[in-house]
Amino acid sequence: MITIDVLTATRAEYGLMKPLLKRLIDDSDIKMRLLVSGTHLSKDYGYTCVEIEEDQIPIYKKIPILKDEKEAEFISTTMAEAIINFTKHFLTDRPDFLIIDGDRYEALAVAIAAVNSNVPIIHIGGGAVTEGAVDEYYRHAITKLSYLHFASIELYRKRIIQMGEYPERVFAVGSLGIERILNTKFLSKDELQTSLNFKLDKPFAVATFHPVTLENQTELNQLKELLSALEEIKDMKFIFTAANADNNGFKINEYLQNYVKSNENFLFVKSLGALKYFSALNYCEFVIGNSSSGIIEVPSFHIPTINIGDRQKSRFQAKNTLNCEPLKDEILKTVNIARSFEFKNICKTTENPYGDGQSSKKIIKHIKENFSKINIKKKFYDLKG
């Protein structure tokens, strides 16, 4: 029996990992233990651990780490709390593996705690590049702390090897998000609008805007440019999901909460959850903002993604993605392109480069094959020539 702890600290990564969690639960050779932390345990972010419980995914342990997000040093204090609390867990209840998905500061802190406790790490989602976000640093740091690597595409697999990881421990398996989409029965449009308490009587778009964390407090100016552009589009409605718990993310959320009170075509939701989020993508006209979901998952819906600014800069993109600067006029021009008959036809035939929906099956296969070979004294793989 292989004991595997799985970290979930945000609504987004839990939604993507659900197919893997279910497959781990069903595997008789594996004991899966879900560790719930981060924004899942925060009322400010929708207390989304309730969604996990509603999905009947057993929670092994809740480990609070999130500090007051309005303090300037909240990320560092949250990371410190994560290192302390997760180290206590690993030293008293050690698993054979820890699975970490993604590239956030919470994940890096938990990875450090695991390394300090001699727990081998399985990292999902390494090798990507996002030049505008501090997640770029966290992602590559987690890669070097990890033992097994599951990248979404071959390009990312090669980058991980370029970082000195042995090819035998690095695999391109696609994105878990694609698997989740292909196995989701969407809500009807009527069910969606009832659940949102928001009438979808016009074409609508889904928007998410996060701070560009390697820029100096540009989030509100960029958000205002975006909202100013969207106000000009009178024949549409807009569903905004909350920014995540990044530095100054709370400023975006507070601004949006106040903004929607006087703008009836706009809705702000702390957390849609995967079912409502994917259902909204199924019926919306386009996605706009700077979330990685617009680049990774949205191509599967064959609709346009308008990617604003530098947060996702250099992430591999499908043909449905349009990029623009965070300026009102540029955003409006790009929206017009996205809504054009010609570009919509391009989106209809776009193939998602992030996988075939078999990721979780591949991941478990490689975990089992490598379990007996674990040696945490990793050697550095030098590229020849």
N, C-alpha and C positions, 0 to 999 in steps of 0.2 A: 504494500500500500504506500503510495507516494502522497505525502501531506503537502499541499500547496496553499499558501496564503495568497489572497488576491486583494490588492488595495483599490478602493474606490473613494475618491475625495471630492468629485464634482458630478453634477447631473449629466454632463456631456459624456464623460468617459464611461459612466455606468451604462448609459443608453447604448453605447457602442459595444460594450463588453457583454451584454446580456446573452447573446448566443453562445459565447464561450463559457460563461458561468453555467448555463443550463447543461452544456455538454460535459463540463467538468463534474457537475452533480451526478449526471447519469452514468459516468464511467466507474465501473466497479474496482478499477485499479487505483483510483485517486480519491483522496479525502480533501475536498475543497473547503477552505475556511475564508469567508468574506469579512474583511476588515473595513468598516465604514468610518469615514472621517471627514475633515474639511467642511465644505459648504453644505454637505448632506445634513449636518447637525446644527445648521444656523437658520433661525427663523427669517433673517434678513434675505436669505436666498431660497426661501420656500420650504425649508425643512424637508428636503427631498428624500430622506431616508424612509419616509412614509411610502414613497413610490416603490422602493425596494420591497418593503413589507407587503404591499398590495400585489406585487408580482410573485409573492410567495418564494422569493429567493432567501434562504436562511442566512441571517446575519450572525456571524460567530462572535464578533466583538465590535462595540462602538468606542472609538478612541478620539476624544475631542482634542483639537489642536488650534482652532481658529481663534486668533486674538482680535481685539477691536480694530476693524478695518479703517477707522478714521484716524488712527495714529500713524504718523509718518513712517515709523519703523515697523509697521505691523507685519510685513512679509518676513523680516528677520526674526521677530519674536515668535511668529507662527512656526517658522522653520525650527527654531530652537525648541519649542514645545513639542513638535513632531519628533525630533531626534530623541528627546528625553522619553516621551511616552511610548514610542514604538520600540526603543531599545529595551525598555522594561518588558514589553510583550515578548520580543524575540528571545531574550535571555531566560525567560521563565516558561515559554511555550513555543519552542523553536520548531519551525517547519522545515521541510526539505528544500522548498523553493518559495520565493516571493515573486508574484507577477505584478509588474508595474506597467501601466499603459500611458504613454504620452510624455509630456515635457514641461510639467508645471513645477513650481517651487516646492509644493507639498511632496510631490513625487521624489524630487531630489533629496529632500530631508529624510524621507522614509528609506530611500536607497542607502543613504549614509548610515542610518541606524542598522540596516540589514548587514552592510559590509562590516561594521564594527562588531556585529554579532555572528560573523561567519555564515551568513545565510546567502546562498547563491541567488542571484536575481535573474529573472526572465523579463526582458524589456520588449515591449510592443510599441512600434511607431518610431524607431530611431532612423537616422540617416537623412531626414528631411532638412530643408533650409528655410528659415523664416527670418529675414534680415532685420525686420522692424521690431521684433519682440525679444525680450530678455529670455523667453522660452528657448530661443536658439542656444543660449549658453547651458541652460538646464538640461536640454535634450542630449547634447553631446557629452555632458558630464555624466548623466545617467548611463549612457552607452558604455563609457569606460569603467563604470562600476559594475556592469552587468556581465553575466556569463553566457546566456543564450539570447539571441537577438532575432526578432521577427519584424522585418521591414515590410512595408506595403508594396513596394515596387523594386525591380531589379536595380535601378539607378541608386536607390537608397541603400540597398544591400552592398553595393560596391563601395559606397562612401563609408559604411561601417567597417568594412575590410581595410579601407584606406587609413582608418584610424587605428589600425594595429590589431583588430580582432580577427581570430582565425576563421577562414572561410567555412570550416566544418561546423562552426557554431552560429553561423549567420544564414538566415533563410528569408526569401521573399515569398510572402504568403497572402498578399492582398490586405485590404482593409476590413476590419470587423464591422464597420458601419455598413458596407455593402451587403454583407450577410444579414444584418439586422433588417435592412430595407426589404430584401427579397423574401424575408420570412414574416413580414408584418401585414396583417389585414387592416387596412386603413379605415378610419371612421368615414361615414358618409359626410357630405358637405353639411347637411342639416345637423347631423350629430356634432360635427366640429363647431359650428356656430353656436349651438345650444350650450356646449361645454365651455365655450369661451364667453358666453353672454355678450356676443359681439356680432352684429348682423353682417353677413358677407354678401351683401346685395350689389356689390361692385367688384370688378377685378381687384385683386389684392396682392401685396408682396409681403414677404417675411424678411425682417431686418434684425441684425445683431451687430452691435458696435462695441468693441473692446478698446481699452487704452492701448496706444502704441507705445509700449513700455520702454523703448530705447530712445524716445523723444521726450522733451522736457515740458510736461504738462500741456500737451496739445489737444487732449481728449475733448474738452468742452467746445473749443473753437471748431474742431472738425465735426463734432456732433451737430452743432448749430448750422454749419454749412450744409450738412446732409438733410436736416429737418427743413431748412429753408428751401432746398431744392424740391423735396417731396411735397411741401405745401403747394407748390405750383401745379402739381398733378391732381387736378380736381376730380378726375374720373376713376380714382383708385383709393383703396384703403390700405393701411399698413399695420402689421402686427410686429411689435418690437419685443424681443426676448431680452432678458437682463444681461448686462455685462458680467463677466465672472469676477472672482475675488482677486483681481490684480490691483497693483498700486493705482489709486484714484478711480477704480471701477465704480465705487459707491457714488462718486460725483455724477457719472453718467446715469446711474439708476435713479438717483434723486431728481435729476433734471427731467428725465423722461416721465417719472411719476407725476410731476407737476405739469408737464407739458400736455399730457393726454387729457387732463381735466378740462382744458379749453379748446381741444382739437378733436372733434367727434369722429374724424376719419382715422384716428390713431388709437391703437390699443397697446398697453404695456403689460407684459406678463413676466413675473419673476422666474417661473419655470413652466414650460409647456409639457415637459416629460416627452419621452421618445414617441409615444403613440400619437399624441396631438401634434408634435413637431413634424413628424414624417407625413401625417395626414394633411397638415397645412402645406407642406411642400408639394404634395400630390395635386393640390387645387390652385396653388398660387401662380401668378404670371411670371414672377422672377424673384430671386433672392438678392439682397443688397446688404452691404456692410463689410466687415473684415474678419469674419469667422472662418476657421479652417473647414468647417462643414460645407460652406459654399463651394469650396474647391474639391473636397474629397467625396462628399455624399451627393450633392445636388446634381452632378452629371447623370446620375442614375434616373433622375426624374425628367430628363430631356427638356429642361428649362434653363434660361440664362442665369448666370451669376454675375453680379456687378461687384467687383472686389475693389474696395476703396483704400488708397494709401499704401503704406509700406509694411503693415503688420505681417502680411503673408508673402512678402516679396521673395521671389525665387523658389517658392514651393511649386512643384510640378503641376501644371494645369491642363485640363481638357479643353476642347475647342469651344465649350459653352461659356467660358469665363472671359469677361471684359474687365480691364483694369483702368482705373482713373484716379486722378488726384483728388484729395478731399476738399474740393472747391465747388461751390454751388453750380456755376455754369458748366464745369466739366462733368459733374454728376448728371445734370439734366441732358447734356449731349449724349452721354453714355446710356442713360435710360431710354432715350429715343432710338438708339441703335438696338438695344435689347428688345424693344417692343416692335421692331420692324419685322415685316413678313419674311424678309431674307434671312435675318439672324435667327428667328424662330425655327426656320427650316434647317439651319445648320445644327441647332440644338437637338432637333428631332432625330438626327442620325449620329449624334455624338456618342462614342463609346467611352465608358468610364474606365480609365487606365488603372484604377485602384482595386481590381480584383474580380473574381468570378463568384463570390459568395461562399467559398469553401474554406475560409480562413481558419475558423476554430478547429475544424477537423485536422487541418495540416499542423496547427500549433500543437495539439495534443499528441499527434503522431511523433513529432520531433522531440517533444519533452520525454516521452517514454523511451525513445531510441537513445537519448543522451543521458538518461538518469544514472546509469551504471558507469558513465565515463567522467563524472564530475571531478574536476580538480581545480579548486579555487586559486591555486598558484598559477595564474594565467601567464603564458608567454606572449610576447609582443610579436605580431606578424609583420615582418618587413616586406614591402613590395619589392619585387626584383626589377633591377634595371632603373 
